[in-house]
């Protein structure tokens, strides 16, 4: 085997077998060390020199990427499609592509690419323009950093940290969609949070029949609800609420449990829902009829005395129950200057 490794052709054949064995026995994102590659049975376990020849051959063909793991050499496999792309790139373009590739679905800021590649801005701009023109990369809008220009691989979908999840459309918070889904969730939870009891018949209504005689029509009574007893465990879970939302035909995209959980937390902050068993199940504060009446009611005007601040200002202010209060800082993504809730609250509080 050692003599076979002395010829370039044999090294290429062994390198190809090593690559195929890595594809078969390991996940695509696995980092290989020397012991793992020798343990595949393609090369003699003691022939480290032949292993390095094969790995270098694969690196030259862009099929392996050389990395460092715990101050030791490591290799990561590259798909043949990506390898073909890299073979057609210049050295600078290859460096930029590898940096963007390493960030996955999170994307990377242009300034961070420049810091990691040490390329001049004009060269970096030319590489980015070339890679984008070949449809290898794409620019993405990050809702956390709207002023930053970021890039990621063209074939990947941005993560929710980048797009903001289902509640953002083209980087803008979709308030109407949030309101619609929150109302549906509150009503859905309320139907499973209260027990409907049969009420007595309502008042009689006198109606005129076709022959001119009078008749009495019994009006249906008003629905009555009572809460379930303490310890009741039939309240809906996050999974059942998510399934109901996705089956409602109200959302154009399929929502995950994380997105629905964000709405549940918002409804809890608004005192419309109550989380039980450490957030495993939820119940509504109002019964289904009260929820429907509340959602159908028009918003009160600014001069409505019932809508003004009448209690403790420290607890009623938006900052007191803001879920992202710890992230709020001047000049940040969440800041006092850009808060859309504080000024309306202050106007209502002072009665302007």
TAMOJO-V283025 format. One record per pair of residues at least 12 apart in sequence whose ideal C-beta (glycine too) atoms are under 8 Angstrom apart, sorted by sequence separation. I is the first residue (numbers start at 0). J is the second residue. D is the distance in Angstrom with one decimal. If there is no record, write none. Layout:
BEGIN
I:J:D, I:J:D
END
This chain:
BEGIN
63:75:7.1, 64:76:7.9, 84:96:7.3, 85:97:7.9, 138:150:5.7, 139:151:5.5, 149:161:7.6, 203:215:4.7, 204:216:4.8, 271:283:6.7, 272:284:6.9, 37:50:6.1, 63:76:6.5, 64:77:5.7, 99:112:6.9, 137:150:6.9, 203:216:6.9, 204:217:7.7, 241:254:6.5, 271:284:5.8, 33:47:6.9, 36:50:6.0, 62:76:7.1, 63:77:6.6, 98:112:5.4, 109:123:7.3, 136:150:5.1, 137:151:6.5, 203:217:5.7, 204:218:5.4, 241:255:7.2, 267:281:7.8, 270:284:6.3, 271:285:7.3, 21:36:7.6, 24:39:6.8, 62:77:5.5, 112:127:7.8, 136:151:6.8, 137:152:7.6, 203:218:7.0, 241:256:5.0, 244:259:5.9, 263:278:8.0, 58:74:7.6, 61:77:6.1, 136:152:6.0, 137:153:4.6, 201:217:7.0, 202:218:5.5, 33:50:6.5, 57:74:7.6, 62:79:7.2, 95:112:6.2, 98:115:5.1, 135:152:7.2, 136:153:5.7, 143:160:7.1, 200:217:5.3, 201:218:3.8, 21:39:7.2, 36:54:7.1, 98:116:6.0, 109:127:7.4, 135:153:5.9, 139:157:5.2, 143:161:7.9, 200:218:7.6, 201:219:5.5, 238:256:6.5, 241:259:4.6, 260:278:7.9, 263:281:6.0, 17:36:6.6, 20:39:4.5, 81:100:7.5, 131:150:7.8, 134:153:5.2, 142:161:7.2, 200:219:7.4, 201:220:4.2, 237:256:5.3, 240:259:5.8, 321:340:7.9, 20:40:7.6, 54:74:5.8, 61:81:7.6, 62:82:5.0, 141:161:5.1, 142:162:6.6, 200:220:5.6, 201:221:6.9, 20:41:5.4, 61:82:4.1, 95:116:6.0, 140:161:7.8, 142:163:3.9, 199:220:5.5, 317:338:6.9, 17:39:6.8, 60:82:6.4, 61:83:7.9, 94:116:4.9, 139:161:5.9, 140:162:7.9, 198:220:3.9, 237:259:6.3, 95:118:7.3, 127:150:6.6, 198:221:6.1, 237:260:5.7, 240:263:7.1, 317:340:4.0, 318:341:7.3, 17:41:4.8, 61:85:4.0, 94:118:7.3, 198:222:6.7, 317:341:5.5, 16:41:4.9, 17:42:6.9, 61:86:5.4, 91:116:7.7, 142:167:5.6, 145:170:6.6, 198:223:4.7, 316:341:7.5, 60:86:7.5, 237:263:6.8, 91:118:6.1, 195:222:6.1, 196:223:5.2, 317:344:5.5, 13:41:6.3, 95:123:6.7, 142:170:5.4, 195:223:7.2, 196:224:7.1, 316:344:6.4, 13:42:6.4, 140:169:7.5, 195:224:5.5, 196:225:6.0, 315:344:7.7, 140:170:4.4, 194:224:6.5, 91:122:5.9, 95:126:4.5, 99:130:7.8, 193:224:4.0, 194:225:5.3, 95:127:6.6, 193:225:7.0, 194:226:7.4, 64:97:7.1, 106:139:5.0, 193:226:6.2, 194:227:5.9, 315:348:7.7, 92:126:4.8, 96:130:6.0, 192:226:7.6, 193:227:7.4, 91:126:5.2, 95:130:6.5, 106:141:6.7, 192:227:7.2, 13:49:7.2, 17:53:5.3, 30:66:6.5, 32:68:7.0, 108:144:7.3, 308:344:7.4, 312:348:6.7, 17:54:7.8, 89:126:7.8, 92:129:6.0, 99:136:5.5, 110:147:7.9, 14:52:8.0, 30:68:5.5, 33:71:7.9, 36:74:7.4, 92:130:6.1, 109:147:7.5, 112:150:7.2, 10:49:7.5, 14:53:4.2, 18:57:5.9, 32:71:6.4, 33:72:6.9, 96:135:6.3, 108:147:5.0, 109:148:5.0, 308:347:6.2, 13:53:5.2, 14:54:7.7, 17:57:7.1, 32:72:7.4, 96:136:7.1, 108:148:7.3, 109:149:7.2, 307:347:5.1, 308:348:3.7, 32:73:5.6, 108:149:5.4, 109:150:7.0, 234:275:6.4, 237:278:7.6, 240:281:7.1, 306:347:6.0, 307:348:6.5, 0:42:7.7, 1:43:7.6, 4:46:6.8, 10:52:5.0, 14:56:4.3, 31:73:6.3, 88:130:7.8, 107:149:6.2, 191:233:6.9, 192:234:6.1, 237:279:7.8, 0:43:5.2, 10:53:6.0, 14:57:5.2, 30:73:4.5, 31:74:4.7, 106:149:4.3, 107:150:6.2, 191:234:6.3, 236:279:6.2, 307:350:5.9, 4:48:7.7, 18:62:5.6, 30:74:7.2, 31:75:7.3, 106:150:6.2, 107:151:7.2, 191:235:5.0, 236:280:5.5, 237:281:7.8, 1:46:6.4, 4:49:4.0, 11:56:6.1, 18:63:7.7, 30:75:5.6, 31:76:7.5, 106:151:3.9, 235:280:6.6, 236:281:7.8, 301:346:6.7, 0:46:6.8, 10:56:5.7, 14:60:7.8, 29:75:7.4, 105:151:7.4, 188:234:7.6, 234:280:4.0, 235:281:6.2, 301:347:6.3, 28:75:7.2, 29:76:7.3, 104:151:6.7, 188:235:5.7, 234:281:6.1, 1:49:7.1, 4:52:6.4, 103:151:7.6, 187:235:7.2, 232:280:7.1, 234:282:4.8, 302:350:7.9, 0:49:7.4, 27:76:6.3, 84:133:7.8, 102:151:6.6, 301:351:7.6, 25:76:7.5, 27:78:7.0, 84:135:5.9, 99:150:5.3, 104:155:5.2, 106:157:6.5, 99:151:6.3, 100:152:6.1, 103:155:6.9, 104:156:6.6, 188:240:6.7, 268:320:5.4, 99:152:6.3, 104:157:6.0, 105:158:5.7, 187:240:6.5, 22:76:6.7, 104:158:4.2, 268:322:6.2, 21:76:5.2, 103:158:7.9, 105:160:6.6, 106:161:5.7, 227:282:7.9, 105:161:6.5, 184:240:6.1, 187:243:5.2, 104:161:7.3, 187:244:7.8, 265:322:7.4, 18:76:7.2, 264:322:6.4, 184:244:6.6, 183:244:6.9, 224:286:3.9, 224:287:7.1, 180:244:6.6, 183:247:6.1, 224:288:7.2, 222:287:7.8, 183:249:5.9, 222:288:5.6, 221:288:7.9, 180:249:6.5, 179:249:6.2, 180:250:6.6, 176:250:7.7, 180:254:7.8, 184:259:7.3, 184:262:5.7, 184:263:6.9, 181:262:5.3, 185:266:5.9, 180:262:6.0, 184:266:6.6, 181:265:6.5, 188:272:6.0, 165:250:7.5, 177:262:7.1, 181:266:6.0, 185:271:5.2, 165:252:5.7, 185:272:6.6, 177:265:8.0, 184:272:8.0, 165:254:5.4, 165:255:7.9, 192:282:4.0, 193:283:7.4, 192:283:4.4, 166:258:7.0, 164:257:7.6, 165:258:4.7, 188:281:5.4, 193:286:4.3, 164:258:5.4, 188:282:6.7, 189:283:3.7, 192:286:7.7, 193:287:6.6, 166:261:7.3, 188:283:4.7, 189:285:6.2, 164:261:7.6, 189:286:6.0, 190:287:5.2, 159:257:7.5, 185:283:6.1, 189:287:4.7, 159:258:7.9, 185:285:8.0, 189:289:7.9, 186:287:6.4, 189:290:4.7, 186:290:5.1, 185:290:5.7, 186:291:6.9, 186:294:7.4, 185:294:7.8, 182:294:5.2, 144:332:7.1, 143:332:5.1
END
